[in-house]
Amino acid sequence: MTDAEIVIEPVHGKTGRVAFVDVGRRFADETPHSVPQLRSEQLELLDPERNPLFEHAEVQLFIARRGGKPVGRIAACVDRLMLEMRPEQGFGPGTGIFGYFDAEDQSAAEALLAAAEDWLRARGMTRVLGPISLSMWEEPGLLVAGHDHSPTVLMGHHPARYQGYVEGAGYEVVKRLYTYELDVSEDFPPLVRRIVQSGRRNPRIRIRPVDHANYTQDVRTVLHILNDAWSSNWGFVPFTEREIEYGAKKLKPLVREELTRIAELDGKPVAFMLALPDVNEPLARIGGKLFPFGWITMLRWLHKPRARTARVPLMGVLKEFHNSRLASQLAFMMISEIREDTTRVNGTTRGEIGWILDDNQGMIAIADTIESRINREYAIYRKTL
């Protein structure tokens, strides 16, 4: 086959979205250690009527075909909120993104990336970042290390060859994201235990779980802290009010009292830590299919999520406390309580923290102090258009 035989088709409407998702699922099925996700969830994320991302983003999906057979896919996106961010934080004016990238070979990859670039260029974009599918809050980055084991909940997984495809098309790494893993069946080192005990003696500090009787308000509290805590981070894009509502609804089945903490100082919420039981474990058992009997497995698991792994995808401390001893103390207190509860309630033996930006020295120091190690690395690439 020659490059000329690759046809790039922009797809539209529900039928096009279904085809796009199914192409991605085929590639995932062929990738070692990939975990099949629920098809209905994948379709919802691409549905402009259901995902509030589309209220501030324009998206175009493409499928590559060779001899009529799908050989790849890509999404191009212009997000108004990204354009409004400061350039030194990663996005800013003229920045578009690509995501949902899959390709059978280098020729298909180059054709898909060129189609996304042309679409972005036609909308006035001067550079492109990716892969970001389609938000930093969803699945950012291309997996470049850690292909030998399955991802945890809400983390992407890609064949090792994709790195060569993207770099071969003229992209360079702009940011690296790490996840850290640790054995949580054992207590933390003595230094961490002393810091935690000191905090527990401080009457000004209260560490509490999310209150499911007041779930909506607590999730809003968590996400508003997040918007403040991460506002100076590379790649930050704030949650809109609609996205806060949407995220609260989507995460509710996974937000457990034993896995979430809010820290209060003098009665004011100032920090939070959210851990999730690894839903990829039951998804792998049912092959990502609810029917005919997968839904029974999922309902039972959601009722009592026994999980070997819990992932901490999000934590934050209000900016006014950044770079303070209090911030580190609150982090250690929250993660210590979550470790104690999830090992007891869910039988968890392994924790994963991240992703963490490669320049986030505060979080890297916390990860190092609790004796965790990097187990996966993701890269975000950029290219001038």
C-alpha positions in Angstrom: 0.0 0.0 0.0 1.1 3.6 -0.7 0.5 6.8 1.3 -1.8 8.0 -1.5 -4.2 5.2 -0.7 -4.9 6.5 2.8 -8.1 8.5 2.9 -8.9 10.7 5.8 -12.6 11.1 6.5 -14.1 13.8 8.8 -17.0 12.1 10.7 -20.2 13.7 11.9 -23.3 12.9 13.9 -24.1 9.9 16.0 -23.2 7.4 13.3 -19.8 9.0 12.9 -19.1 9.0 16.6 -20.1 5.4 16.9 -17.6 4.5 14.1 -14.9 6.6 15.7 -15.3 4.9 19.1 -15.4 1.5 17.6 -12.1 2.1 15.7 -10.5 3.1 19.0 -11.9 0.0 20.7 -10.4 -2.2 18.1 -7.0 -0.7 18.6 -7.3 -1.1 22.4 -8.3 -4.7 22.0 -5.0 -5.3 20.1 -2.8 -3.5 22.6 -1.3 -5.7 25.4 -2.4 -4.7 28.9 -5.1 -2.3 27.7 -8.4 -2.4 29.7 -11.6 -2.2 27.7 -13.8 0.7 28.8 -17.6 0.9 28.7 -18.6 1.8 25.2 -21.6 3.9 26.4 -19.2 6.0 28.5 -16.9 6.6 25.6 -19.8 7.6 23.4 -21.1 10.0 26.0 -17.8 11.9 26.2 -18.0 12.6 22.5 -21.7 13.6 22.5 -22.2 17.4 22.3 -25.6 17.1 23.9 -24.3 15.4 27.0 -20.7 16.5 27.6 -20.4 20.2 28.7 -16.9 20.4 27.3 -18.6 21.1 24.0 -20.1 24.3 25.4 -16.6 25.9 25.1 -14.9 23.6 22.5 -15.2 22.9 18.8 -14.2 19.3 17.9 -13.6 17.5 14.7 -13.2 13.7 14.5 -11.3 12.0 11.7 -11.0 8.3 10.6 -8.2 7.1 8.3 -9.0 4.4 5.8 -6.8 2.4 3.5 -8.6 0.3 1.0 -11.8 0.9 2.9 -10.4 -0.5 6.1 -10.1 1.8 9.2 -6.4 2.2 10.0 -6.5 5.0 12.5 -8.4 7.9 14.1 -7.7 11.4 15.6 -9.6 14.3 17.1 -8.8 17.9 16.6 -10.1 20.5 19.1 -10.1 24.2 19.7 -11.1 25.0 23.3 -12.0 28.6 24.1 -11.0 28.2 27.7 -7.6 26.9 26.7 -7.2 30.0 24.4 -7.9 32.3 27.4 -5.1 30.8 29.5 -1.6 32.3 29.9 0.9 30.9 27.3 3.5 30.2 30.0 0.9 27.7 31.5 1.0 25.6 28.3 -2.0 26.8 26.3 -3.0 30.3 25.4 -3.9 32.2 22.2 -3.4 30.1 19.0 -3.1 26.7 20.7 -5.2 23.8 19.5 -5.0 20.2 20.6 -5.2 16.7 19.1 -6.4 13.6 21.0 -7.9 10.1 20.6 -5.0 9.2 18.5 -4.6 5.7 17.1 -2.7 4.6 14.0 -1.8 1.3 12.3 1.5 2.5 11.0 3.7 5.6 10.4 1.9 6.5 7.1 -1.5 6.5 8.7 -0.2 8.5 11.7 1.3 11.2 9.5 -1.8 11.5 7.4 -4.0 11.8 10.6 -1.8 14.3 12.3 -1.6 16.4 9.0 -5.5 16.4 8.8 -5.8 17.6 12.4 -3.1 20.2 11.8 -4.8 21.5 8.7 -8.1 21.7 10.5 -6.5 23.7 13.4 -4.6 25.9 11.0 -7.8 26.8 9.2 -9.2 28.1 12.5 -6.3 30.4 13.1 -4.3 28.1 15.4 -0.5 28.6 15.3 0.6 25.5 17.3 -0.8 22.2 18.4 -0.4 20.2 21.6 -1.3 16.6 22.2 -2.4 14.0 22.7 -5.0 15.4 25.1 -8.3 13.5 24.9 -9.9 16.0 25.0 -9.2 17.7 28.3 -6.4 17.7 30.9 -9.0 16.3 33.3 -9.7 13.3 31.1 -6.7 11.4 29.5 -3.7 13.7 28.8 -0.4 12.5 27.4 1.0 9.6 25.4 2.2 6.6 27.4 6.0 6.4 26.8 7.0 4.2 29.8 5.1 1.6 31.7 3.6 -0.4 28.9 4.2 -3.7 30.7 1.2 -3.3 33.1 -2.4 -2.2 32.9 -3.5 1.4 33.6 -5.7 2.4 36.5 -9.0 4.2 36.4 -9.0 7.3 34.1 -5.5 6.7 32.7 -4.7 6.2 29.1 -2.7 3.3 27.6 -1.0 3.3 24.2 1.2 1.0 22.1 5.0 1.8 22.5 5.2 2.4 18.7 3.0 5.6 18.9 6.0 7.5 20.4 7.9 7.0 17.2 4.9 8.0 15.1 4.4 11.3 16.9 8.1 12.2 17.1 8.5 11.2 13.5 5.9 13.7 12.5 8.0 16.6 13.9 6.6 16.8 17.4 8.7 17.5 20.5 8.0 16.9 24.2 6.8 19.9 26.1 5.7 18.3 29.3 6.0 14.9 31.1 3.5 13.5 33.5 4.3 10.7 36.0 2.3 8.3 38.1 3.8 6.8 41.2 3.0 3.5 42.8 3.5 2.2 46.3 2.7 -0.7 48.6 -0.1 0.5 51.0 -0.4 -2.7 53.0 2.4 -1.4 55.2 2.4 1.9 57.2 4.3 4.9 56.0 7.9 5.7 57.1 8.4 7.0 60.7 8.9 10.6 59.6 5.5 10.6 57.9 3.9 9.0 61.0 5.4 11.8 63.2 4.1 14.5 61.0 0.6 12.9 61.0 0.5 12.6 64.7 1.6 16.2 65.2 -1.3 17.3 62.9 -3.8 15.2 64.8 -2.9 17.0 68.0 -3.6 20.4 66.4 -7.1 21.5 67.4 -7.3 23.8 64.4 -7.1 20.9 61.9 -10.0 18.6 61.1 -9.8 15.9 58.5 -13.1 14.4 57.4 -14.5 12.2 54.7 -17.0 13.4 52.0 -20.5 13.4 53.5 -22.8 11.5 51.1 -25.8 13.1 52.8 -24.3 16.4 51.6 -22.6 15.0 48.5 -23.3 17.7 46.0 -22.1 20.5 48.3 -18.9 18.6 49.2 -18.0 17.8 45.6 -18.5 21.5 44.8 -16.2 22.3 47.7 -13.6 19.9 46.4 -13.7 21.2 42.8 -13.6 24.9 43.9 -10.5 24.1 45.9 -9.1 22.4 42.9 -9.8 25.4 40.6 -7.8 27.6 43.1 -5.1 25.1 44.0 -4.2 24.2 40.4 -4.7 27.6 38.9 -1.0 28.3 38.4 -0.1 24.8 37.1 1.0 24.0 33.6 -2.0 22.8 31.5 -4.6 24.2 33.9 -8.1 24.9 32.5 -10.8 25.7 35.1 -13.9 23.7 35.5 -17.1 25.5 34.5 -20.1 25.3 36.7 -21.7 22.9 34.3 -18.6 20.7 34.3 -18.6 20.7 38.1 -22.2 19.4 38.1 -21.4 16.9 35.4 -18.3 15.6 37.1 -20.1 15.3 40.4 -22.7 13.1 38.8 -20.2 11.0 36.9 -17.9 10.3 39.8 -20.6 9.7 42.4 -20.6 5.9 42.1 -16.8 5.9 42.7 -16.5 8.6 45.4 -16.3 6.6 48.7 -16.1 7.9 52.2 -13.0 5.7 52.9 -11.2 7.1 49.9 -11.9 10.9 50.1 -10.8 13.5 52.6 -11.5 17.2 53.1 -9.1 19.1 55.4 -10.5 22.0 57.4 -8.5 24.7 59.1 -10.5 26.6 61.8 -13.7 25.2 60.2 -12.8 26.4 56.6 -12.2 23.8 53.9 -8.6 24.4 52.7 -7.5 21.1 51.1 -8.8 17.8 49.7 -7.6 14.4 48.5 -9.7 12.2 46.2 -8.8 8.5 45.7 -10.8 6.2 43.5 -11.0 2.4 43.7 -9.6 1.0 40.4 -12.7 0.3 38.4 -10.5 -1.1 35.6 -10.2 -4.3 37.7 -13.9 -5.3 37.2 -13.9 -3.8 33.7 -11.1 -6.1 32.7 -13.1 -9.1 34.0 -16.2 -8.2 32.0 -14.3 -7.1 28.9 -15.8 -3.6 29.1 -19.3 -5.1 28.2 -22.3 -4.7 30.4 -24.4 -7.2 28.5 -25.5 -9.8 28.8 -24.2 -10.3 32.4 -21.4 -7.8 32.9 -23.8 -5.4 34.6 -24.3 -7.8 37.5 -20.6 -7.9 38.1 -20.4 -4.1 38.0 -23.4 -3.5 40.3 -21.9 -5.9 42.9 -18.5 -4.3 42.7 -19.9 -0.7 43.0 -21.9 -1.8 46.1 -18.6 -3.0 47.7 -15.6 -2.2 45.6 -12.9 -4.7 46.6 -9.9 -3.4 44.7 -6.2 -4.3 44.8 -5.4 -0.7 43.7 -6.7 2.7 44.6 -5.6 5.7 42.6 -5.2 9.3 43.9 -5.9 11.4 40.7 -6.6 14.7 42.4 -5.5 16.6 45.5 -5.2 20.3 46.2 -4.4 22.9 48.9 -5.6 26.4 48.6 -2.9 28.6 47.0 -2.5 30.8 50.1 -1.0 27.7 51.8 1.3 26.6 49.0 5.0 26.0 49.9 4.1 25.9 53.6 4.7 23.2 56.2 0.9 23.0 56.7 0.3 22.0 53.1 2.6 19.0 53.4 1.2 18.1 56.8 -2.4 18.1 55.5 -1.4 16.0 52.5 0.3 13.4 54.7 -2.7 13.4 57.1 -5.2 12.8 54.3 -3.2 10.1 52.5 -2.5 8.4 55.8 -6.2 8.2 56.7 -7.2 7.0 53.2 -4.5 4.3 53.4 -5.8 3.1 56.7 -9.4 3.0 55.6 -9.1 1.5 52.1 -6.8 -1.3 53.2 -9.4 -2.2 55.9 -12.6 -1.7 53.9 -11.6 -2.5 50.3 -8.7 -4.9 50.8 -6.4 -2.5 48.9 -2.7 -3.3 48.8 -1.4 -1.0 46.1 -1.7 2.8 45.7 -1.1 4.9 42.6 -0.6 8.7 42.8 -0.9 10.9 39.8 -0.5 12.1 37.3 2.1 14.5 38.6 3.7 17.2 36.4 7.5 16.8 36.0 8.1 20.2 37.6 5.7 19.9 40.5 8.4 19.7 43.2 5.9 19.7 46.1 4.0 16.6 45.0 7.2 14.9 43.9 8.7 15.4 47.3 5.5 14.0 48.9 5.7 11.0 46.6 9.3 10.4 47.5 8.8 10.8 51.2 6.2 8.0 51.3 8.6 5.8 49.4 6.7 5.5 46.1 8.3 5.1 42.7 7.5 6.1 39.2 5.7 3.4 37.3 4.3 5.2 34.3 5.4 8.2 32.2 3.3 10.2 29.8 4.5 12.8 27.3 2.6 15.8 25.9 4.0 17.0 22.6 3.9 20.3 20.7 4.5 21.4 17.2 4.4 24.8 15.5 1.8 25.1 12.7 
